[in-house]
């Protein structure tokens, strides 16, 4: 049976990341994915970034370097130029793991109900070594909207997250260009309105910790923006979602003081309400990705 390769569109926003952008570009191009649309939107870099982009210009679907309105403006501009069935962006200091795109292709092809997914969160150091592999969490829109993830500072790793264009269009087809730091968080809030986020038990991409990393430098500003996005979203939730969130909150309280005899019963009810999707894991016997139930 012939393998089909849905088009994957990747956008890289860039500004003066000459120290790292070549690693980012190569992590995309070295996937050797046969139906790749790779777009770089540079904000008018004055370092070596443009020389590096020019080295790979023949392999890019589109690129431009001109002053713009910031990172999310650049991402939006890139997505407007894109046409792929599967979408993602990678910042100009982060990297994909080898084989990531083929894994993404397989999962989206095998499981039509998966509209977006996120892989195991990983971290690169300044030298480009993978120095941390973090837990893969289950995700629920109810915990997202209730602010539980925000309070725990548990974030969906943007670099490892891919989605179908159909979901992007349902959620409005835009990045919030008024935001400077938390545009990913705001987009996830909209995605959760339409479908579940599937955890994928595979290495897809990593976030680089480096001295100039803007989210780390301006972390308090990120938290403020994310909080404002969350509060805005809460005011527009439907009645059923609000009722379910209140029920989950009640179960959380009961689990804090109930006897051990009742814990399993309350926990079962709580998990049912949270409505986590199953995980997508590789099945070594079947030699393909499979759905693993929540346990």
N, C-alpha and C positions, 0 to 999 in steps of 0.2 A: 504494500500500500504506500503510495507516494505521500511524503510529508508535506503538509501545507505550512506556510510561514506567514501568518498575519503580519501586517506592517506594524512595527513598533516605532513610535515617535518619541524621541528624547530631546529635551531642550536643556541647554546649559546657559544660565545667566552668568555674566562675567564682568569683573571690573578689577583691574590691577592685581590679578592673581597669577602673575607670570611664574612664580616659584612653584606652583602646583598644577596649573591648568594642563600641562602636557600629560601628566599622569592621569588626569580626569579624561582627557580626550582618548588616550590609548586604552583606558579601561572600557570605553564604549566601543571603539573601532576594533579592538582585539577580541571582542565577542564573536567576530566573523559571522554576524547574523545576516542572512542573505536579503532580508527585506527590512532594512533599517533606514529610518529617516532621522538624521542627526542635525540639529539646528543649534547654532551658538549665537546668542545675542549679547554683544559686548557694549558696555556703557561709555566707550571712549577712553579705553585704557591708555596710559602714558608710559607703562613699563614694557617689558619684552613680550607681553601677551599677544599683541598683533602679529609679531614675527612668528610666534609659535602656532597661532591659528593658521597663518598662511602656509605653513609646512604641510598642513593636512586639508587645505581648502578643497582639493579635488575629491576628497572623500566625504565632504559635508554636503547636505542637501541645501543648506542656506546658512549664510552668516552675515553679520553686519556689525560695524563698530561706529557708534554715534552716541552722543549724550542722551540719556533717557531719564525716566522718573524713578529709578530704583529697581531693586531685584524683582519684585512682583510685576512691575510694569514690563520688564524684560521677559519674564516667563510668559506673561499674557501675549506679548508680541510674538514670541516663538510659537506658542500653541495656535495662534491665529494663522501662522504659516504652515501648520502641520496638517496631516491627513490620515495618520495611522489609526488602526483599530484599537491599539493599546498605547497608553500614554504614561509618561513619567517625566520628572526633571531631576537633574543631578547638578549640584552646585560645583563651581569651578575649583574647589579644593577637595572634593569628595571622590570616591571611586566605587566602581562595581567590582564584584568578585567574578573570577573567570566562570563562564558557563551560565551566568545569571539569565541572559535573555532566552536561552533555550529552555531553561526551567520555567520561566514565565510563559513562554509559548505553550509548553506542554500542559500546564495547569489551566490556562484559559481555554485551550482547545478541549480538554477532557471534561471540564466542569462548567457548563453554560450558566449555572446559577451563581458562579463566582463573578461578581462585578468589580470588586477591588480586593486586593490582598496586600499583606506585608510580611516580609521575611524576618529571619532572626536578626535582631539589632547587633551591629558590630561597630568597632571603633578602630580607626587608623591613627597612628601617632604622626608627628610632624615629618618623620622620615618615610612614611608610607607603609609601615608594618602594621599588620592587624594585631592589636594588643589587648583587645577585649571582645568577648562574645557574651552578650547579655541574654537574660531570659526572654523567651518568646511568650508573650501574654495572650490570654483571651480578651476579646474586646466586645463591649456591649454599649449600644447607644444610650442606654439608661444610665450607666455609670459615667459615660461621657457627659451627658446633659446635666446630671446631678452635680457635677463638679468633683466627683470622687477622684478621677484621674488627675484633674488640675491640682487638687489638694495634695495628692501623693507625688505630684510632679512626674507622673508617668506619661511619657509622650510617645506617640506613634512615630517611628523613625521614617522621616520623609524619603530618605534616599532609597529605602527598601520597599517603597510603596508604589504599586502600579494599578491602573484602572482601565476599564473599557471606555471608549469614546462615548458610548451610549449613556453611561453614568455621568460623565462630564457634561453632556448636553442636558440631561435631566436636571442636574444641579445648577443649571444656568449657563454653563460654558464660559466661566470667567474666573480669574483670580481677582481678589479684592486689592486693587492697586493703591488704595488709600492707606493700606497697612505697610509698615516698614519691616516688621520682624515676624509676626504671627500669621502670615497669609496661609501657611500650610494648615495650621490649627483651624482657621476659619473655613477652609475648604473641606476638611474632615467633618466638621459640624454639619455641613450641607450634605455630604455624601451619606452620613448616617441616617439622614432623613428618608433615604430611599432603599437602603440595603445594608446587609451585614458586612463587616470587615473580616475576611478569612485570614487566620494566621497560617503562614507557610513555613514548614519545618525545613528551611534551606537557607544557605548564605546567599544573599542577593547583593547587598551593598553595605557600605560603611560610612560613618561620619568621621571627619578628620578633626582631631583636637590640635589646634595650632594657635600661635600667639595672636594672630590678627582675626581670629574667628569671631564674627560679629555677634552671633547669638550669645556666646559666652561673655563677651565684653559688655554687652547690653542686656544681660539676663533679666534684670529687674524690669526693663522696658518691655522685654518679651512677655513676662508674666502679666504686666499691666494690659498690654494689647490683647493677650489671650483671654484674660478675665473679662474685658469689655466685649469681646466677641461672644463669649459664653453667656453673659448676661443678656445680650441682644437676642441670642437664639432662644433662650429660655422663655422670653416673653412671646414667642411665636410658636410654642409647642402645642400640639393638639391635646384634647382632653384625655384621650386614652393613654397617651404617653405620660402625662402628668400623674394620672391615677396609678399607673404601673410603677413609676418612680417612688410614689408615696408608699406603696405596698413593700417595695424592696427596702426602703428606709426602715419600715416597721420590722421586717425580718432581721435586718442588721442589728436593731436594738434588742430584739428577742434573743438573738444568738449570743449577745454579750452576757446575758444573765440566766438563760434557761439551763436546766439540768442536762447532763450528758445524755440522758435517755431521749430527750427531745431534740437534741442538736441535729441528728441526721434527718429527722423529719422536716425541721425548719430549713435546713440547708438544701434539701431536695426542692422544697417549694421556692426558695430564693433562686436557685439555679434555673428552675423552670421559667421564672419571671425574667431573669437576666437574658435568657434566650441567646446564649453564646452560639456562634456557628461552630461546626466541627473543624478540626485542624486538617490541613492538607499535608500529608507526609509521604515519603517515598516508601513503596512496598517492595522489599527486596525479592520476595517470592514471585510477585507478578511482574517485576521489573518496570514499574511505572508508578506515578503518583496516585495516591488513594486518599479517601476520606477516613479520618480516624474519629470515632465518637468522643464526645466529652465524657470524662470519667471523674 
